[in-house]
Every structure is written in C-alpha cells, then in structure tokens.
C-alpha cells in the first residue's frame, strides 16, 4: 500500500477540493403561470415555454 511521504497541507487539500462545491438550482419566476419553476424544466402544471405539453 502506498503511503505519502509528507502530510498534505490544509491549503493543498482545499485547492484540490475547490470544484466540489454545491451550486443552487436555476429557479426562475414564470410570469405566464405566476409561479417559480426550474429553468429548462416543465412546470408542475404541465407548461413549457408558455405551451401546454402535458395533460394532467
């Protein structure tokens, strides 16, 4: 089993992990329906780009 020769410093470890952050989902307000929805997703009422795509 490989063992590191030296301890990894805090700064080196944190630089390596910088890309692992969590980002907030892209949520926008849909003025046609008057509710919030995720971008590029169908709304809960079945609309996408102001057109009915899913019948409930």
N, CA, C and O atoms as a Tripos MOL2 file, in Angstrom:
@<TRIPOS>MOLECULE
protein
  224   223    56     0     0
PROTEIN
NO_CHARGES

@<TRIPOS>ATOM
      1 N           0.8410   -1.1840    0.0000 N.3       1 UNK1
      2 CA          0.0000    0.0000    0.0000 C.3       1 UNK1
      3 C           0.8870    1.2480    0.0000 C.2       1 UNK1
      4 O           1.8470    1.3270    0.7660 O.2       1 UNK1
      5 N           0.5710    2.2100   -0.8460 N.am      2 UNK2
      6 CA          1.3570    3.4330   -0.9440 C.3       2 UNK2
      7 C           1.0450    4.3640    0.2150 C.2       2 UNK2
      8 O          -0.1140    4.5600    0.5810 O.2       2 UNK2
      9 N           2.1010    4.9360    0.7880 N.am      3 UNK3
     10 CA          1.9640    5.8580    1.9090 C.3       3 UNK3
     11 C           2.6080    7.1760    1.5140 C.2       3 UNK3
     12 O           3.7340    7.1760    1.0160 O.2       3 UNK3
     13 N           1.9220    8.3120    1.7230 N.am      4 UNK4
     14 CA          2.5330    9.5900    1.3650 C.3       4 UNK4
     15 C           3.7510    9.8960    2.2200 C.2       4 UNK4
     16 O           3.7790    9.5770    3.4080 O.2       4 UNK4
     17 N           4.7560   10.5140    1.6170 N.am      5 UNK5
     18 CA          5.9900   10.8300    2.3300 C.3       5 UNK5
     19 C           5.7930   11.9850    3.3050 C.2       5 UNK5
     20 O           6.4380   12.0380    4.3520 O.2       5 UNK5
     21 N           4.8900   12.9190    2.9520 N.am      6 UNK6
     22 CA          4.6510   14.0770    3.8180 C.3       6 UNK6
     23 C           3.1540   14.3060    3.9910 C.2       6 UNK6
     24 O           2.3450   13.8640    3.1750 O.2       6 UNK6
     25 N           2.8080   14.9940    5.0530 N.am      7 UNK7
     26 CA          1.4070   15.3380    5.3150 C.3       7 UNK7
     27 C           0.9350   16.3710    4.2930 C.2       7 UNK7
     28 O           1.6640   17.3100    3.9730 O.2       7 UNK7
     29 N          -0.2700   16.1970    3.7870 N.am      8 UNK8
     30 CA         -0.8550   17.1670    2.8570 C.3       8 UNK8
     31 C          -1.3450   18.3700    3.6530 C.2       8 UNK8
     32 O          -2.1160   18.2220    4.6020 O.2       8 UNK8
     33 N          -0.8990   19.5520    3.2670 N.am      9 UNK9
     34 CA         -1.2700   20.7620    3.9920 C.3       9 UNK9
     35 C          -2.7420   21.0990    3.7740 C.2       9 UNK9
     36 O          -3.3680   20.5980    2.8400 O.2       9 UNK9
     37 N          -3.2920   21.9540    4.6460 N.am     10 UNK10
     38 CA         -4.6970   22.3640    4.5370 C.3      10 UNK10
     39 C          -4.9510   23.0910    3.2230 C.2      10 UNK10
     40 O          -5.9660   22.8620    2.5650 O.2      10 UNK10
     41 N          -4.0220   23.9700    2.8440 N.am     11 UNK11
     42 CA         -4.2270   24.7470    1.6210 C.3      11 UNK11
     43 C          -4.1720   23.8520    0.3830 C.2      11 UNK11
     44 O          -4.9510   24.0410   -0.5510 O.2      11 UNK11
     45 N          -3.2740   22.8970    0.3680 N.am     12 UNK12
     46 CA         -3.1680   21.9790   -0.7670 C.3      12 UNK12
     47 C          -4.4340   21.1270   -0.8870 C.2      12 UNK12
     48 O          -4.9390   20.9050   -1.9880 O.2      12 UNK12
     49 N          -4.9300   20.6620    0.2330 N.am     13 UNK13
     50 CA         -6.1420   19.8430    0.2600 C.3      13 UNK13
     51 C          -7.3480   20.6560   -0.1920 C.2      13 UNK13
     52 O          -8.1800   20.1550   -0.9480 O.2      13 UNK13
     53 N          -7.4530   21.9010    0.2580 N.am     14 UNK14
     54 CA         -8.5930   22.7480   -0.1010 C.3      14 UNK14
     55 C          -8.5500   23.1740   -1.5650 C.2      14 UNK14
     56 O          -9.5960   23.3090   -2.2020 O.2      14 UNK14
     57 N          -7.3590   23.3850   -2.1000 N.am     15 UNK15
     58 CA         -7.2420   23.7080   -3.5220 C.3      15 UNK15
     59 C          -7.7050   22.5460   -4.3940 C.2      15 UNK15
     60 O          -8.3010   22.7540   -5.4510 O.2      15 UNK15
     61 N          -7.4350   21.3470   -3.9550 N.am     16 UNK16
     62 CA         -7.8390   20.1640   -4.7000 C.3      16 UNK16
     63 C          -9.3540   19.9850   -4.6930 C.2      16 UNK16
     64 O          -9.9210   19.4630   -5.6530 O.2      16 UNK16
     65 N         -10.0050   20.4090   -3.6320 N.am     17 UNK17
     66 CA        -11.4450   20.2100   -3.4640 C.3      17 UNK17
     67 C         -12.2960   21.4010   -3.8980 C.2      17 UNK17
     68 O         -13.4970   21.4070   -3.6320 O.2      17 UNK17
     69 N         -11.7340   22.3870   -4.5410 N.am     18 UNK18
     70 CA        -12.4910   23.5970   -4.8840 C.3      18 UNK18
     71 C         -13.6320   23.3260   -5.8600 C.2      18 UNK18
     72 O         -14.6400   24.0310   -5.8180 O.2      18 UNK18
     73 N         -13.5090   22.3410   -6.7260 N.am     19 UNK19
     74 CA        -14.5390   22.0750   -7.7270 C.3      19 UNK19
     75 C         -15.6970   21.2630   -7.1700 C.2      19 UNK19
     76 O         -16.6510   20.9980   -7.9030 O.2      19 UNK19
     77 N         -15.6580   20.8600   -5.9160 N.am     20 UNK20
     78 CA        -16.6930   20.0080   -5.3430 C.3      20 UNK20
     79 C         -17.8200   20.7870   -4.6770 C.2      20 UNK20
     80 O         -18.6470   20.1970   -3.9820 O.2      20 UNK20
     81 N         -17.8690   22.0880   -4.8750 N.am     21 UNK21
     82 CA        -18.8840   22.9030   -4.2230 C.3      21 UNK21
     83 C         -20.2730   22.6350   -4.7660 C.2      21 UNK21
     84 O         -20.4250   22.1550   -5.8900 O.2      21 UNK21
     85 N         -21.2740   22.9400   -3.9810 N.am     22 UNK22
     86 CA        -22.6640   22.7580   -4.3770 C.3      22 UNK22
     87 C         -23.2070   24.0970   -4.8660 C.2      22 UNK22
     88 O         -23.0160   25.1270   -4.2200 O.2      22 UNK22
     89 N         -23.8760   24.0730   -5.9990 N.am     23 UNK23
     90 CA        -24.4750   25.2960   -6.5290 C.3      23 UNK23
     91 C         -25.9960   25.2160   -6.4000 C.2      23 UNK23
     92 O         -26.5790   24.1320   -6.3840 O.2      23 UNK23
     93 N         -26.6100   26.3690   -6.3110 N.am     24 UNK24
     94 CA        -28.0650   26.4270   -6.1800 C.3      24 UNK24
     95 C         -28.7150   26.1090   -7.5220 C.2      24 UNK24
     96 O         -28.1550   26.4580   -8.5610 O.2      24 UNK24
     97 N         -29.8750   25.4610   -7.5340 N.am     25 UNK25
     98 CA        -30.5460   25.1750   -8.8050 C.3      25 UNK25
     99 C         -31.0370   26.4640   -9.4710 C.2      25 UNK25
    100 O         -31.3500   27.4430   -8.7940 O.2      25 UNK25
    101 N         -31.0980   26.4490  -10.7930 N.am     26 UNK26
    102 CA        -31.5280   27.6220  -11.5550 C.3      26 UNK26
    103 C         -33.0500   27.7090  -11.5140 C.2      26 UNK26
    104 O         -33.7380   27.0250  -12.2710 O.2      26 UNK26
    105 N         -33.5690   28.5520  -10.6300 N.am     27 UNK27
    106 CA        -35.0100   28.7250  -10.4700 C.3      27 UNK27
    107 C         -35.3770   30.1190  -10.9430 C.2      27 UNK27
    108 O         -34.7390   31.1010  -10.5620 O.2      27 UNK27
    109 N         -36.4110   30.2040  -11.7790 N.am     28 UNK28
    110 CA        -36.8500   31.4930  -12.2830 C.3      28 UNK28
    111 C         -38.3560   31.6220  -12.1000 C.2      28 UNK28
    112 O         -39.0650   30.6270  -11.9450 O.2      28 UNK28
    113 N         -38.8280   32.8540  -12.1220 N.am     29 UNK29
    114 CA        -40.2580   33.1260  -11.9700 C.3      29 UNK29
    115 C         -40.9080   33.1190  -13.3310 C.2      29 UNK29
    116 O         -40.4920   33.8590  -14.2230 O.2      29 UNK29
    117 N         -41.9270   32.2900  -13.5060 N.am     30 UNK30
    118 CA        -42.6650   32.2040  -14.7600 C.3      30 UNK30
    119 C         -43.8560   33.1530  -14.6790 C.2      30 UNK30
    120 O         -44.8000   32.9020  -13.9300 O.2      30 UNK30
    121 N         -43.8140   34.2450  -15.4480 N.am     31 UNK31
    122 CA        -44.8610   35.2680  -15.3800 C.3      31 UNK31
    123 C         -46.1800   34.7720  -15.9740 C.2      31 UNK31
    124 O         -47.2460   35.2300  -15.5630 O.2      31 UNK31
    125 N         -46.1280   33.8530  -16.9250 N.am     32 UNK32
    126 CA        -47.3540   33.3570  -17.5390 C.3      32 UNK32
    127 C         -48.1930   32.5680  -16.5470 C.2      32 UNK32
    128 O         -49.4210   32.6560  -16.5590 O.2      32 UNK32
    129 N         -47.5310   31.7910  -15.6810 N.am     33 UNK33
    130 CA        -48.2410   30.9660  -14.7060 C.3      33 UNK33
    131 C         -48.2780   31.5820  -13.3190 C.2      33 UNK33
    132 O         -49.0980   31.1960  -12.4870 O.2      33 UNK33
    133 N         -47.4000   32.5330  -13.0660 N.am     34 UNK34
    134 CA        -47.3550   33.1770  -11.7540 C.3      34 UNK34
    135 C         -46.7450   32.3090  -10.6780 C.2      34 UNK34
    136 O         -47.1380   32.3970   -9.5140 O.2      34 UNK34
    137 N         -45.7840   31.4650  -11.0490 N.am     35 UNK35
    138 CA        -45.1390   30.5960  -10.0640 C.3      35 UNK35
    139 C         -43.6610   30.4000  -10.4360 C.2      35 UNK35
    140 O         -43.2460   30.7110  -11.5520 O.2      35 UNK35
    141 N         -42.8980   29.8930   -9.5090 N.am     36 UNK36
    142 CA        -41.4910   29.6200   -9.7520 C.3      36 UNK36
    143 C         -41.3340   28.2260  -10.3450 C.2      36 UNK36
    144 O         -42.1000   27.3130  -10.0370 O.2      36 UNK36
    145 N         -40.3240   28.0790  -11.2060 N.am     37 UNK37
    146 CA        -40.0250   26.7700  -11.7740 C.3      37 UNK37
    147 C         -38.5450   26.7100  -12.1190 C.2      37 UNK37
    148 O         -37.8890   27.7410  -12.2640 O.2      37 UNK37
    149 N         -38.0270   25.4990  -12.2470 N.am     38 UNK38
    150 CA        -36.6290   25.3280  -12.6130 C.3      38 UNK38
    151 C         -36.4620   25.6120  -14.0990 C.2      38 UNK38
    152 O         -37.3190   25.2490  -14.9050 O.2      38 UNK38
    153 N         -35.3690   26.2570  -14.4600 N.am     39 UNK39
    154 CA        -35.1040   26.5760  -15.8550 C.3      39 UNK39
    155 C         -34.9470   25.2940  -16.6650 C.2      39 UNK39
    156 O         -34.3860   24.3140  -16.1740 O.2      39 UNK39
    157 N         -35.4300   25.2940  -17.8860 N.am     40 UNK40
    158 CA        -35.3590   24.1640  -18.8100 C.3      40 UNK40
    159 C         -36.1090   22.9340  -18.3020 C.2      40 UNK40
    160 O         -35.7630   21.8110  -18.6710 O.2      40 UNK40
    161 N         -37.1250   23.1230  -17.4660 N.am     41 UNK41
    162 CA        -37.9500   22.0260  -16.9650 C.3      41 UNK41
    163 C         -39.4230   22.3640  -17.1670 C.2      41 UNK41
    164 O         -39.8000   23.5350  -17.2160 O.2      41 UNK41
    165 N         -40.2330   21.3510  -17.2810 N.am     42 UNK42
    166 CA        -41.6760   21.5290  -17.3860 C.3      42 UNK42
    167 C         -42.2130   21.9410  -16.0180 C.2      42 UNK42
    168 O         -41.7790   21.4090  -14.9960 O.2      42 UNK42
    169 N         -43.1500   22.8810  -15.9920 N.am     43 UNK43
    170 CA        -43.7250   23.3290  -14.7230 C.3      43 UNK43
    171 C         -44.6430   22.2540  -14.1550 C.2      43 UNK43
    172 O         -44.9630   21.2760  -14.8300 O.2      43 UNK43
    173 N         -45.0590   22.4450  -12.9220 N.am     44 UNK44
    174 CA        -45.9350   21.4780  -12.2660 C.3      44 UNK44
    175 C         -47.3070   21.3960  -12.9350 C.2      44 UNK44
    176 O         -47.9890   20.3750  -12.8480 O.2      44 UNK44
    177 N         -47.7010   22.4760  -13.6000 N.am     45 UNK45
    178 CA        -48.9940   22.4860  -14.3010 C.3      45 UNK45
    179 C         -48.8960   21.9370  -15.7250 C.2      45 UNK45
    180 O         -49.9070   21.8760  -16.4250 O.2      45 UNK45
    181 N         -47.7020   21.5370  -16.1690 N.am     46 UNK46
    182 CA        -47.5320   20.9210  -17.4800 C.3      46 UNK46
    183 C         -47.1830   21.8690  -18.6040 C.2      46 UNK46
    184 O         -47.3440   21.5120  -19.7710 O.2      46 UNK46
    185 N         -46.7030   23.0790  -18.2940 N.am     47 UNK47
    186 CA        -46.3490   24.0540  -19.3210 C.3      47 UNK47
    187 C         -44.8460   24.1190  -19.5220 C.2      47 UNK47
    188 O         -44.0720   23.9900  -18.5740 O.2      47 UNK47
    189 N         -44.4380   24.3240  -20.7860 N.am     48 UNK48
    190 CA        -43.0400   24.5650  -21.1280 C.3      48 UNK48
    191 C         -43.0140   25.5990  -22.2370 C.2      48 UNK48
    192 O         -43.6280   25.3960  -23.2850 O.2      48 UNK48
    193 N         -42.3180   26.6980  -22.0250 N.am     49 UNK49
    194 CA        -42.2580   27.8160  -22.9630 C.3      49 UNK49
    195 C         -43.6520   28.3010  -23.3380 C.2      49 UNK49
    196 O         -43.9550   28.5020  -24.5140 O.2      49 UNK49
    197 N         -44.4960   28.4870  -22.3280 N.am     50 UNK50
    198 CA        -45.8580   29.0050  -22.4650 C.3      50 UNK50
    199 C         -46.7640   28.1250  -23.3050 C.2      50 UNK50
    200 O         -47.7750   28.6110  -23.8120 O.2      50 UNK50
    201 N         -46.4450   26.8530  -23.4730 N.am     51 UNK51
    202 CA        -47.3070   25.9180  -24.1940 C.3      51 UNK51
    203 C         -47.6050   24.7170  -23.3020 C.2      51 UNK51
    204 O         -46.7500   24.2700  -22.5370 O.2      51 UNK51
    205 N         -48.8110   24.2070  -23.4090 N.am     52 UNK52
    206 CA        -49.2240   23.0360  -22.6340 C.3      52 UNK52
    207 C         -48.6100   21.7940  -23.2870 C.2      52 UNK52
    208 O         -48.9260   21.4850  -24.4360 O.2      52 UNK52
    209 N         -47.7440   21.0860  -22.5740 N.am     53 UNK53
    210 CA        -47.0940   19.9000  -23.1520 C.3      53 UNK53
    211 C         -47.5330   18.6180  -22.4550 C.2      53 UNK53
    212 O         -47.3830   17.5340  -23.0180 O.2      53 UNK53
    213 N         -48.0730   18.7170  -21.2400 N.am     54 UNK54
    214 CA        -48.5150   17.5430  -20.5000 C.3      54 UNK54
    215 C         -49.9400   17.7930  -20.0070 C.2      54 UNK54
    216 O         -50.2210   18.8230  -19.3940 O.2      54 UNK54
    217 N         -50.8240   16.8560  -20.2750 N.am     55 UNK55
    218 CA        -52.2000   16.9490  -19.7700 C.3      55 UNK55
    219 C         -52.2550   16.2890  -18.4060 C.2      55 UNK55
    220 O         -51.7970   15.1600  -18.2300 O.2      55 UNK55
    221 N         -52.8170   17.0000  -17.4460 N.am     56 UNK56
    222 CA        -52.9300   16.4450  -16.0880 C.3      56 UNK56
    223 C         -54.1980   15.6720  -15.9170 C.2      56 UNK56
    224 O         -54.4550   15.1380  -14.8390 O.2      56 UNK56
@<TRIPOS>BOND
     1     1     2 1
     2     2     3 1
     3     3     4 2
     4     3     5 am
     5     5     6 1
     6     6     7 1
     7     7     8 2
     8     7     9 am
     9     9    10 1
    10    10    11 1
    11    11    12 2
    12    11    13 am
    13    13    14 1
    14    14    15 1
    15    15    16 2
    16    15    17 am
    17    17    18 1
    18    18    19 1
    19    19    20 2
    20    19    21 am
    21    21    22 1
    22    22    23 1
    23    23    24 2
    24    23    25 am
    25    25    26 1
    26    26    27 1
    27    27    28 2
    28    27    29 am
    29    29    30 1
    30    30    31 1
    31    31    32 2
    32    31    33 am
    33    33    34 1
    34    34    35 1
    35    35    36 2
    36    35    37 am
    37    37    38 1
    38    38    39 1
    39    39    40 2
    40    39    41 am
    41    41    42 1
    42    42    43 1
    43    43    44 2
    44    43    45 am
    45    45    46 1
    46    46    47 1
    47    47    48 2
    48    47    49 am
    49    49    50 1
    50    50    51 1
    51    51    52 2
    52    51    53 am
    53    53    54 1
    54    54    55 1
    55    55    56 2
    56    55    57 am
    57    57    58 1
    58    58    59 1
    59    59    60 2
    60    59    61 am
    61    61    62 1
    62    62    63 1
    63    63    64 2
    64    63    65 am
    65    65    66 1
    66    66    67 1
    67    67    68 2
    68    67    69 am
    69    69    70 1
    70    70    71 1
    71    71    72 2
    72    71    73 am
    73    73    74 1
    74    74    75 1
    75    75    76 2
    76    75    77 am
    77    77    78 1
    78    78    79 1
    79    79    80 2
    80    79    81 am
    81    81    82 1
    82    82    83 1
    83    83    84 2
    84    83    85 am
    85    85    86 1
    86    86    87 1
    87    87    88 2
    88    87    89 am
    89    89    90 1
    90    90    91 1
    91    91    92 2
    92    91    93 am
    93    93    94 1
    94    94    95 1
    95    95    96 2
    96    95    97 am
    97    97    98 1
    98    98    99 1
    99    99   100 2
   100    99   101 am
   101   101   102 1
   102   102   103 1
   103   103   104 2
   104   103   105 am
   105   105   106 1
   106   106   107 1
   107   107   108 2
   108   107   109 am
   109   109   110 1
   110   110   111 1
   111   111   112 2
   112   111   113 am
   113   113   114 1
   114   114   115 1
   115   115   116 2
   116   115   117 am
   117   117   118 1
   118   118   119 1
   119   119   120 2
   120   119   121 am
   121   121   122 1
   122   122   123 1
   123   123   124 2
   124   123   125 am
   125   125   126 1
   126   126   127 1
   127   127   128 2
   128   127   129 am
   129   129   130 1
   130   130   131 1
   131   131   132 2
   132   131   133 am
   133   133   134 1
   134   134   135 1
   135   135   136 2
   136   135   137 am
   137   137   138 1
   138   138   139 1
   139   139   140 2
   140   139   141 am
   141   141   142 1
   142   142   143 1
   143   143   144 2
   144   143   145 am
   145   145   146 1
   146   146   147 1
   147   147   148 2
   148   147   149 am
   149   149   150 1
   150   150   151 1
   151   151   152 2
   152   151   153 am
   153   153   154 1
   154   154   155 1
   155   155   156 2
   156   155   157 am
   157   157   158 1
   158   158   159 1
   159   159   160 2
   160   159   161 am
   161   161   162 1
   162   162   163 1
   163   163   164 2
   164   163   165 am
   165   165   166 1
   166   166   167 1
   167   167   168 2
   168   167   169 am
   169   169   170 1
   170   170   171 1
   171   171   172 2
   172   171   173 am
   173   173   174 1
   174   174   175 1
   175   175   176 2
   176   175   177 am
   177   177   178 1
   178   178   179 1
   179   179   180 2
   180   179   181 am
   181   181   182 1
   182   182   183 1
   183   183   184 2
   184   183   185 am
   185   185   186 1
   186   186   187 1
   187   187   188 2
   188   187   189 am
   189   189   190 1
   190   190   191 1
   191   191   192 2
   192   191   193 am
   193   193   194 1
   194   194   195 1
   195   195   196 2
   196   195   197 am
   197   197   198 1
   198   198   199 1
   199   199   200 2
   200   199   201 am
   201   201   202 1
   202   202   203 1
   203   203   204 2
   204   203   205 am
   205   205   206 1
   206   206   207 1
   207   207   208 2
   208   207   209 am
   209   209   210 1
   210   210   211 1
   211   211   212 2
   212   211   213 am
   213   213   214 1
   214   214   215 1
   215   215   216 2
   216   215   217 am
   217   217   218 1
   218   218   219 1
   219   219   220 2
   220   219   221 am
   221   221   222 1
   222   222   223 1
   223   223   224 2
@<TRIPOS>SUBSTRUCTURE
     1 UNK1         2 RESIDUE 1 A UNK
     2 UNK2         6 RESIDUE 1 A UNK
     3 UNK3        10 RESIDUE 1 A UNK
     4 UNK4        14 RESIDUE 1 A UNK
     5 UNK5        18 RESIDUE 1 A UNK
     6 UNK6        22 RESIDUE 1 A UNK
     7 UNK7        26 RESIDUE 1 A UNK
     8 UNK8        30 RESIDUE 1 A UNK
     9 UNK9        34 RESIDUE 1 A UNK
    10 UNK10       38 RESIDUE 1 A UNK
    11 UNK11       42 RESIDUE 1 A UNK
    12 UNK12       46 RESIDUE 1 A UNK
    13 UNK13       50 RESIDUE 1 A UNK
    14 UNK14       54 RESIDUE 1 A UNK
    15 UNK15       58 RESIDUE 1 A UNK
    16 UNK16       62 RESIDUE 1 A UNK
    17 UNK17       66 RESIDUE 1 A UNK
    18 UNK18       70 RESIDUE 1 A UNK
    19 UNK19       74 RESIDUE 1 A UNK
    20 UNK20       78 RESIDUE 1 A UNK
    21 UNK21       82 RESIDUE 1 A UNK
    22 UNK22       86 RESIDUE 1 A UNK
    23 UNK23       90 RESIDUE 1 A UNK
    24 UNK24       94 RESIDUE 1 A UNK
    25 UNK25       98 RESIDUE 1 A UNK
    26 UNK26      102 RESIDUE 1 A UNK
    27 UNK27      106 RESIDUE 1 A UNK
    28 UNK28      110 RESIDUE 1 A UNK
    29 UNK29      114 RESIDUE 1 A UNK
    30 UNK30      118 RESIDUE 1 A UNK
    31 UNK31      122 RESIDUE 1 A UNK
    32 UNK32      126 RESIDUE 1 A UNK
    33 UNK33      130 RESIDUE 1 A UNK
    34 UNK34      134 RESIDUE 1 A UNK
    35 UNK35      138 RESIDUE 1 A UNK
    36 UNK36      142 RESIDUE 1 A UNK
    37 UNK37      146 RESIDUE 1 A UNK
    38 UNK38      150 RESIDUE 1 A UNK
    39 UNK39      154 RESIDUE 1 A UNK
    40 UNK40      158 RESIDUE 1 A UNK
    41 UNK41      162 RESIDUE 1 A UNK
    42 UNK42      166 RESIDUE 1 A UNK
    43 UNK43      170 RESIDUE 1 A UNK
    44 UNK44      174 RESIDUE 1 A UNK
    45 UNK45      178 RESIDUE 1 A UNK
    46 UNK46      182 RESIDUE 1 A UNK
    47 UNK47      186 RESIDUE 1 A UNK
    48 UNK48      190 RESIDUE 1 A UNK
    49 UNK49      194 RESIDUE 1 A UNK
    50 UNK50      198 RESIDUE 1 A UNK
    51 UNK51      202 RESIDUE 1 A UNK
    52 UNK52      206 RESIDUE 1 A UNK
    53 UNK53      210 RESIDUE 1 A UNK
    54 UNK54      214 RESIDUE 1 A UNK
    55 UNK55      218 RESIDUE 1 A UNK
    56 UNK56      222 RESIDUE 1 A UNK
